[in-house]
Amino acid sequence: MTPLSEYQRRLDEYQAAAQRHSALASGIGNARLAVALAGVFLFWLVFVHRGASPWWLPLPIVVFVVLMIRHDAALRAQRVAQRAMKLYQDGLARLDGSWPGRGVSGAEFEPADHPYAASLDLFGRGSLFELLCTARTRGGEETLAQWLLRGARKSDVEARQGAVRDLQPRLELREQLALMGEDVRAAVHPDTLMRWGTAPPVGLTAGHRAAALLLPACTLASFGVMAVTGIRIPFLLALIAQITCSFLMRPKVFAVLNGLEEPSRELGLIASLLARLEQEDFSSAKLLELRGSLEEGGVRPSKQVAGLARLVGLLDLRRNQLFAPIGLILMWGLNCSWAIEWWRRVHGPSIPEWLRTLGEMEALLALAGYAWEHPDDRFPEVVEGGPVLDGEDLAHPLLPPDRVVANSIRLDGTQPLIVISGSNMSGKSTMLRTVGTSVVMALAGAPVRAKRMALSPVAIGASIRVVDSLQEGNSRFFAEIVLLRRIVELTKQGPPLLFLLDEVLSGTNSHDRRIGAAGVIQGLVKRGAIGLVTTHDLALTQIAEQVEPRGINMHFEDRMEDGQMRFDYTIRPGVVAKSNALELMRSIGLEV
């Protein structure tokens, strides 16, 4: 079974199921119409023609109600099948490379001044986040985004790897989680629900609860007395007391409900996801730890969240026009608010831990889905000490497998720098992105597209995609040196730095560029950093010999064939030996 064949098999099955449910819904709809017409005819026979007994009238009503229930069930089954079809269509798109634009871009998670997010295409259309993310909740999306934006310790990476391996073959679990709840992507920020759950009590006491129960009872009893005896005064007094109490309690009711309405839309989905994950038998230490953190006094949080969702559903009955008058008499809002406030006092402090655990579970499931779809990718070995990055046959995960060219790179304390030379479009920038993206995925706990990879935990600083700012009046050169300053500052904190500098300082003259680039790179190496630098300025290749310990030069070649530039995107030792720039210019008609 390959991912391609299994996705196609399941897609075909759900496509057939959707067609069956559609045909069934259509048939039941026609039957409902026929029953309705038969009911009208029976009504005419009974009351106009008087040729049939009235005892026949309930029959079409019962049949119509049964058909209505069956019709709704068929439509729900059809929608589930259609959602499953989209799930596997998206999976097939990821496998054939047509996935950009089909998933969640995660553009809102990209920080403005992050040291590598923009350079490595972590977010946006066709990004690494879009390729990986299958989370149903905002918390899951945020957790995955944070794993891509931050490095991790060796123990954390290895724990995630173990969890991803455990989850990798569980396609059935991923399908069930994807099809749970409504077909909407949860957009509620988890902090909103956390703030509500951990907010101070609003002061609804047992006395308020007693008043909310006794006053409606008095109102209903006095109404019964009025109906029997005609005496109105007790009913009016009870009604006035109830209205006054409701008015006085409004601020406390609003305080309970403040901040709950928005996240309440996500409660049902959260409860369903938690319930399904609680049922799964895991083997990895990380997953067992996460599931253990969900236990609260022996009561599963899925039941508690489902209980809150039911209370919110009861509260929403106030908006029903038929129920509103009854709810007013029963002081429905105050009674539901008291129950919700009691729930928050008991379970509210646990909400942050529940959401954190669910977010981690979803992020791990997303990485496991990628691992299952790419069985040839390898989990990297995380080593102590360092810095070290040793990748054999590294390839970029965002490029189609039939077009990508794999290359090997090694950086460590004895060989901290590789200067890569070559012409434009030869593959230099892609090499930097390949290395950076592979490290990001490795530290997140995912497998990487490589034959083998070993690395120590590192911080990443990349200057690959630098643009000027017309609004702020900043040139590309100024934007680049500001980014370089942030990259240098990373050497003062955290783990050793991996720097990736593309066409470093290309926005200034050649004299200043050589001096500035040499100073920056030598300073980084002296501070224990390792990294790659690309250039098509052969004068900068001398920097590899100027640093201590010494770096090495590597290059990408190009050649002219039939008036066109050809590249093989294979990295080779040494400095590029020739340039075809002038020949290329002449080939398109430029006189040089």
Protein Blocks (a to p, Z undefined) as FASTA:
>chain_A
ZZklmmmmmmmmmmmmmmmmmmmmmmmmmmmmmmmmmmmmmmmmmmmnopacfklmmmmm
mmmmmmmmmmmmmmmmmmmmmmmmmmmmmmmmmmnopmgopacnklmmpcfkbcklmmno
pgcehiaklmmpmcfbfklmmmmmmmmmpccdfklmmmmmmmmmmmmmmmmlmmmmmmgc
jddddfbdfklmmmmmmpccehiafklmmmmmmmmmmmmmmmmmmmmnopaklmmmmmmm
mmmmmmmmmmmmmmmmgoklmmmmmmmmmmmmmmmmmmpccfbfklmmmmmmmpgghiaf
klmmmmmmmmmmmmmmmmpmklmmmmmmnommmmmmmmmmmmmmmmmmmmmmmmmmmmmm
mmmmmmmmmmmmmmmbccddddeeijddddehiacfkbcfklpccddddddfklmbccde
ddehilmmmmmmmmmmmmmmmmnopacddfbdcdddddddddfbccddfknopafklmmm
mmmmmmmmmmmgcjddddddehihklbcfklmmmmmmmmmmmmmmnopacddddfbfklm
mmmmmpccdddddddddddeehiacdehiacedjdfbdcklmmmmmnopaZZ
